[in-house]
Amino acid sequence: MEFADAMAKAEELGFDLIEISPNAVPPIGKIMDFGKYQYLEQKKQREVKQKSHTTETKSVQVKIGTGDHDMALKAKRSAEWLGEGHRVKVDLFLWGRYKYMEFAFLKERLERFLKLIPADFKIADPIAKGPKGLTCVIERASKTKPAQG
């Protein structure tokens, strides 16, 4: 269809003439409501944005003297974050004399906290000694596909 004929037809119907593929020979156009087209494209982009999920690294700090109840609450909160798909950085904060305690004892203390977490997880970064204490990063254990059969 010629451009002038297509433009006349679009005006007659009350729609817009939109060029779909300008590089084709001859160029391809479409008669449609451009406002509705823009609305649908924006709606698609919003849906894609909603479905995308960014993972954050959340942080939990435990000290040597942290009580059992507080540790349980922090472990529960860590499990919630893991369930949402976030990574969790667990810090065993050491100050003063605690920094010079035996590494095996401190590591056992951090592992005791990790055992309290009710969710399935894997250790992304192993337990390491940092300037403020011991640190490790955990993330949700990857979901295994159910066996077919």
Backbone as JSON, one array per atom type, in Angstrom:
{
  "sequence": "MEFADAMAKAEELGFDLIEISPNAVPPIGKIMDFGKYQYLEQKKQREVKQKSHTTETKSVQVKIGTGDHDMALKAKRSAEWLGEGHRVKVDLFLWGRYKYMEFAFLKERLERFLKLIPADFKIADPIAKGPKGLTCVIERASKTKPAQG",
  "N": [[0.85, -1.17, 0.0], [0.55, 2.22, -0.73], [2.19, 5.04, 0.78], [0.69, 7.45, 1.09], [-1.92, 6.51, 0.72], [-2.1, 4.75, 2.89], [-1.82, 6.53, 5.0], [-4.11, 8.1, 4.7], [-6.08, 6.19, 5.12], [-5.57, 5.52, 7.82], [-6.16, 7.97, 9.08], [-8.84, 8.12, 8.46], [-9.89, 6.0, 9.94], [-9.25, 6.89, 12.44], [-6.9, 6.29, 13.71], [-3.3, 5.82, 14.17], [-0.52, 5.85, 11.89], [2.07, 3.68, 12.03], [5.49, 3.13, 11.73], [6.91, 0.08, 11.43], [9.07, -1.56, 10.56], [11.61, -0.04, 9.32], [13.82, -0.57, 7.67], [13.18, -2.51, 5.87], [12.33, -3.51, 2.5], [9.63, -2.99, 0.59], [9.22, -0.43, 3.21], [7.72, -1.44, 6.32], [4.62, -0.84, 7.8], [2.11, -0.09, 10.3], [-1.31, 0.2, 11.12], [-2.55, 1.59, 13.91], [-3.53, 2.39, 17.34], [-1.45, 4.64, 18.73], [-1.05, 5.6, 21.35], [-2.22, 3.59, 22.92], [-0.49, 1.52, 22.26], [1.95, 2.46, 23.36], [1.2, 2.42, 26.06], [0.81, -0.35, 26.5], [3.42, -1.29, 26.07], [4.8, -0.02, 28.19], [3.52, -1.26, 30.3], [4.39, -3.92, 29.98], [7.12, -3.53, 30.51], [7.0, -2.77, 33.21], [6.07, -5.15, 34.39], [8.23, -6.87, 33.87], [10.18, -5.6, 35.39], [9.12, -5.94, 37.95], [9.34, -8.7, 38.26], [12.04, -9.12, 38.23], [14.69, -9.7, 40.49], [16.79, -8.41, 42.87], [19.66, -9.46, 44.56], [20.71, -8.96, 47.82], [23.36, -8.44, 50.18], [22.9, -9.25, 53.31], [23.51, -8.5, 56.77], [24.56, -10.01, 59.79], [25.39, -9.68, 63.14], [27.2, -11.23, 65.65], [28.23, -11.66, 68.99], [30.73, -12.8, 71.36], [29.53, -13.02, 73.9], [26.8, -13.11, 73.33], [23.48, -13.89, 74.08], [21.51, -16.98, 74.28], [18.83, -16.72, 73.43], [18.84, -14.35, 71.93], [20.6, -15.16, 69.92], [19.05, -17.14, 68.74], [16.94, -15.6, 67.72], [18.33, -14.01, 65.85], [19.24, -16.0, 64.16], [16.82, -16.93, 63.16], [15.96, -14.68, 61.76], [17.98, -14.54, 59.86], [17.41, -16.86, 58.44], [14.99, -16.09, 57.27], [15.89, -14.1, 55.52], [17.51, -15.65, 53.85], [15.55, -17.22, 52.73], [14.28, -15.33, 51.17], [16.11, -15.08, 49.21], [18.44, -13.67, 49.57], [21.94, -13.07, 50.32], [23.74, -13.79, 53.31], [25.83, -12.24, 55.57], [27.72, -13.31, 58.14], [28.98, -12.17, 61.11], [31.3, -12.67, 63.65], [31.81, -10.73, 66.1], [34.66, -9.36, 67.54], [36.34, -7.91, 70.3], [38.8, -6.1, 72.12], [40.42, -8.23, 74.41], [39.32, -10.52, 73.35], [40.03, -10.76, 70.7], [42.43, -12.09, 70.64], [42.01, -14.68, 71.31], [41.98, -18.29, 71.04], [41.89, -19.53, 67.74], [40.46, -21.84, 66.94], [38.53, -22.13, 68.98], [37.02, -19.79, 68.61], [36.1, -20.19, 66.03], [34.5, -22.42, 66.42], [32.51, -21.26, 67.97], [31.28, -19.55, 66.12], [30.37, -21.46, 64.29], [28.52, -22.74, 65.88], [26.49, -20.85, 65.97], [25.76, -20.91, 63.26], [24.62, -23.43, 63.09], [22.22, -23.04, 64.32], [20.59, -21.83, 62.49], [17.58, -22.27, 60.82], [17.11, -22.71, 58.1], [17.97, -24.23, 54.89], [21.24, -23.94, 53.77], [24.27, -22.9, 52.1], [27.78, -22.48, 52.5], [29.13, -19.66, 51.22], [31.42, -17.98, 51.29], [34.16, -19.11, 53.04], [34.81, -19.46, 56.61], [36.67, -16.86, 57.89], [39.35, -14.94, 59.3], [39.09, -11.6, 60.13], [39.71, -8.02, 60.39], [37.97, -7.21, 62.43], [37.05, -9.49, 63.59], [35.7, -12.83, 63.2], [34.41, -13.93, 60.08], [31.91, -15.05, 57.81], [30.19, -15.88, 54.78], [26.97, -16.79, 53.86], [24.67, -18.49, 51.7], [21.52, -19.26, 50.13], [20.86, -22.7, 49.75], [21.14, -24.21, 46.6], [18.23, -25.03, 44.79], [17.4, -28.31, 44.17], [16.51, -30.12, 41.25], [13.51, -32.01, 41.02], [13.53, -35.58, 40.77], [12.89, -37.19, 37.69], [10.39, -39.53, 36.83]],
  "CA": [[0.0, 0.0, 0.0], [1.31, 3.46, -0.81], [2.23, 5.81, 2.03], [-0.43, 8.4, 1.13], [-3.15, 5.73, 0.93], [-2.08, 4.23, 4.26], [-2.04, 7.67, 5.91], [-5.52, 8.47, 4.56], [-6.86, 5.11, 5.76], [-5.36, 5.65, 9.26], [-6.93, 9.14, 9.53], [-10.26, 7.78, 8.31], [-10.25, 5.13, 11.06], [-8.97, 7.58, 13.7], [-5.71, 5.69, 14.32], [-2.01, 6.35, 13.73], [0.28, 4.99, 11.02], [3.33, 3.48, 12.74], [6.48, 2.41, 10.94], [7.38, -1.06, 12.22], [10.38, -2.01, 10.08], [12.01, 0.95, 8.31], [14.89, -1.04, 6.78], [12.65, -3.47, 4.9], [11.99, -2.93, 1.19], [9.29, -1.64, 1.05], [9.09, -0.33, 4.67], [6.49, -2.03, 6.84], [3.94, 0.01, 8.76], [0.93, -0.68, 10.92], [-2.32, 1.17, 11.53], [-2.97, 1.26, 15.27], [-3.57, 3.51, 18.28], [-0.1, 4.74, 19.27], [-1.15, 5.76, 22.8], [-2.47, 2.26, 23.48], [0.74, 0.77, 22.04], [2.89, 2.91, 24.38], [0.71, 1.93, 27.34], [1.09, -1.78, 26.6], [4.87, -1.45, 26.21], [5.15, 0.36, 29.57], [2.98, -2.31, 31.17], [5.31, -5.04, 29.87], [8.35, -3.17, 31.22], [6.72, -2.82, 34.65], [6.0, -6.55, 34.79], [9.59, -7.39, 33.86], [10.86, -5.0, 36.53], [8.61, -6.57, 39.17], [9.81, -10.08, 38.34], [13.48, -9.15, 38.48], [14.96, -9.67, 41.93], [18.19, -8.18, 43.15], [20.06, -10.06, 45.82], [21.53, -8.12, 48.67], [24.09, -9.14, 51.23], [22.45, -8.79, 54.62], [24.57, -8.73, 57.75], [24.19, -10.37, 61.16], [26.57, -9.59, 64.0], [27.11, -12.0, 66.88], [29.4, -11.47, 69.85], [31.03, -13.95, 72.22], [28.58, -13.09, 75.01], [25.41, -13.03, 72.9], [22.65, -14.92, 74.73], [20.9, -18.0, 73.43], [17.6, -16.22, 72.84], [19.22, -13.4, 70.87], [21.17, -15.94, 68.81], [17.93, -17.81, 68.06], [16.23, -14.57, 66.94], [19.17, -13.63, 64.72], [19.25, -17.15, 63.25], [15.51, -16.95, 62.49], [15.97, -13.57, 60.81], [18.88, -14.96, 58.78], [16.67, -17.84, 57.64], [14.04, -15.34, 56.46], [16.64, -13.46, 54.43], [17.91, -16.71, 52.93], [14.32, -17.6, 52.03], [14.01, -14.29, 50.18], [17.13, -15.18, 48.18], [19.59, -12.81, 49.85], [23.1, -13.66, 50.98], [23.85, -13.3, 54.68], [27.2, -12.17, 56.08], [27.69, -13.55, 59.58], [30.18, -11.66, 61.75], [31.54, -12.88, 65.07], [32.52, -9.49, 66.43], [35.62, -9.52, 68.64], [36.94, -6.67, 70.75], [39.7, -6.26, 73.25], [41.14, -9.49, 74.58], [38.71, -11.6, 72.57], [40.71, -10.88, 69.41], [43.61, -12.94, 70.76], [41.64, -16.03, 71.76], [42.35, -19.36, 70.12], [41.07, -19.51, 66.52], [39.56, -23.01, 66.93], [37.41, -21.83, 69.89], [36.19, -18.77, 67.98], [35.45, -20.82, 64.87], [33.44, -23.28, 66.96], [31.44, -20.36, 68.41], [30.57, -19.11, 64.92], [29.67, -22.63, 63.74], [27.37, -22.99, 66.75], [25.44, -19.96, 65.49], [25.31, -21.39, 61.95], [23.77, -24.61, 63.3], [20.9, -22.59, 64.78], [19.79, -21.32, 61.36], [16.7, -23.37, 60.42], [16.99, -22.87, 56.64], [19.06, -24.9, 54.19], [22.16, -22.96, 53.19], [25.64, -23.35, 51.85], [28.74, -21.43, 52.84], [29.68, -19.07, 50.0], [32.79, -17.63, 51.66], [34.46, -19.85, 54.27], [35.11, -18.69, 57.81], [37.99, -16.23, 57.79], [39.61, -13.94, 60.33], [39.2, -10.25, 59.59], [40.17, -7.05, 61.39], [37.03, -7.05, 63.54], [36.62, -10.78, 64.1], [35.53, -13.89, 62.21], [33.35, -13.63, 59.13], [31.61, -15.97, 56.73], [29.01, -15.5, 54.01], [26.16, -17.95, 53.5], [23.59, -18.24, 50.75], [20.53, -20.33, 50.07], [21.29, -23.88, 49.0], [20.43, -24.24, 45.33], [17.15, -26.0, 44.76], [17.65, -29.42, 43.25], [15.34, -30.46, 40.45], [13.0, -33.33, 41.4], [13.87, -36.65, 39.83], [11.82, -37.57, 36.76], [10.23, -40.98, 36.78]],
  "C": [[0.9, 1.24, 0.0], [1.18, 4.22, 0.51], [1.01, 6.74, 2.15], [-1.74, 7.68, 1.39], [-3.24, 5.23, 2.37], [-2.37, 5.34, 5.26], [-3.51, 8.08, 5.88], [-6.41, 7.45, 5.28], [-6.77, 5.23, 7.29], [-6.17, 6.83, 9.8], [-8.42, 8.86, 9.47], [-10.73, 6.93, 9.49], [-10.0, 5.78, 12.43], [-7.77, 6.98, 14.44], [-4.45, 6.36, 13.78], [-1.35, 5.34, 12.8], [1.67, 4.9, 11.63], [4.25, 2.64, 11.87], [7.1, 1.32, 11.81], [8.81, -1.43, 11.84], [10.85, -1.08, 8.96], [13.04, 0.45, 7.31], [14.41, -2.03, 5.74], [12.34, -2.75, 3.59], [10.74, -3.63, 0.7], [9.13, -1.62, 2.58], [7.73, -0.85, 5.13], [5.92, -1.11, 7.91], [2.69, -0.68, 9.27], [-0.03, 0.44, 11.3], [-2.82, 0.75, 12.9], [-3.0, 2.53, 16.12], [-2.22, 3.58, 18.99], [-0.1, 4.88, 20.79], [-1.36, 4.42, 23.49], [-1.21, 1.4, 23.36], [1.78, 1.15, 23.11], [2.49, 2.38, 25.76], [1.04, 0.45, 27.53], [2.58, -2.05, 26.76], [5.33, -1.1, 27.63], [4.68, -0.69, 30.56], [3.89, -3.54, 31.15], [6.6, -4.76, 30.64], [8.16, -3.2, 32.73], [6.69, -4.25, 35.16], [7.38, -7.18, 34.85], [10.35, -6.87, 35.08], [10.42, -5.63, 37.84], [9.18, -7.97, 39.35], [11.3, -10.17, 38.6], [13.72, -8.98, 39.98], [16.45, -9.47, 42.14], [18.53, -8.8, 44.5], [20.98, -9.11, 46.56], [22.32, -9.0, 49.61], [23.69, -8.52, 52.55], [23.53, -9.15, 55.63], [23.99, -9.02, 59.12], [25.46, -10.34, 61.99], [26.3, -10.32, 65.32], [28.37, -11.72, 67.68], [29.58, -12.71, 70.71], [29.96, -14.11, 73.29], [27.13, -13.0, 74.62], [24.62, -14.2, 73.48], [21.99, -15.86, 73.75], [19.65, -17.49, 72.72], [17.89, -15.24, 71.71], [19.8, -14.13, 69.66], [20.05, -16.63, 68.03], [17.16, -16.81, 67.19], [17.03, -14.18, 65.69], [19.23, -14.76, 63.69], [17.93, -17.22, 62.47], [15.45, -15.86, 61.42], [16.87, -13.9, 59.61], [18.17, -15.94, 57.86], [15.64, -17.14, 56.75], [14.74, -14.69, 55.27], [17.07, -14.49, 53.4], [16.71, -17.15, 52.1], [13.95, -16.6, 50.95], [15.05, -14.28, 49.06], [18.34, -14.31, 48.41], [20.74, -13.64, 50.41], [23.16, -13.05, 52.38], [25.31, -13.37, 55.11], [27.1, -12.29, 57.6], [29.03, -13.11, 60.16], [30.2, -12.07, 63.21], [32.43, -11.73, 65.49], [33.39, -9.72, 67.66], [36.19, -8.16, 69.01], [37.85, -6.97, 71.92], [40.45, -7.58, 73.26], [40.6, -10.62, 73.72], [39.4, -11.81, 71.23], [41.86, -11.88, 69.45], [43.3, -14.34, 71.27], [42.0, -17.04, 70.68], [41.35, -19.43, 68.96], [40.05, -20.66, 66.51], [38.33, -22.75, 67.82], [36.46, -20.82, 69.23], [35.42, -19.34, 66.79], [34.29, -21.7, 65.33], [32.25, -22.44, 67.41], [30.61, -19.88, 67.22], [29.78, -20.27, 64.3], [28.45, -22.98, 64.57], [26.19, -22.11, 66.32], [24.88, -20.47, 64.15], [24.38, -22.6, 62.08], [22.37, -24.22, 63.74], [20.0, -22.13, 63.64], [18.93, -22.45, 60.8], [16.6, -23.6, 58.91], [18.18, -23.66, 56.08], [19.94, -23.83, 53.54], [23.48, -23.62, 52.89], [26.56, -22.17, 52.16], [29.38, -20.93, 51.55], [31.14, -18.67, 50.2], [33.11, -18.31, 52.97], [34.81, -18.91, 55.42], [36.54, -18.17, 57.73], [38.12, -15.18, 58.89], [39.81, -12.59, 59.66], [39.65, -9.3, 60.69], [39.24, -6.92, 62.6], [36.55, -8.37, 64.11], [36.56, -11.82, 63.01], [34.32, -13.58, 61.35], [33.16, -14.81, 58.19], [30.34, -15.5, 56.03], [28.28, -16.78, 53.62], [25.11, -17.52, 52.49], [22.7, -19.46, 50.7], [21.09, -21.5, 49.25], [20.49, -23.95, 47.73], [19.39, -25.35, 45.35], [17.47, -27.07, 43.75], [16.37, -29.75, 42.52], [14.85, -31.84, 40.87], [13.28, -34.36, 40.33], [12.65, -37.01, 38.97], [11.65, -39.09, 36.83], [9.15, -41.49, 37.53]]
}
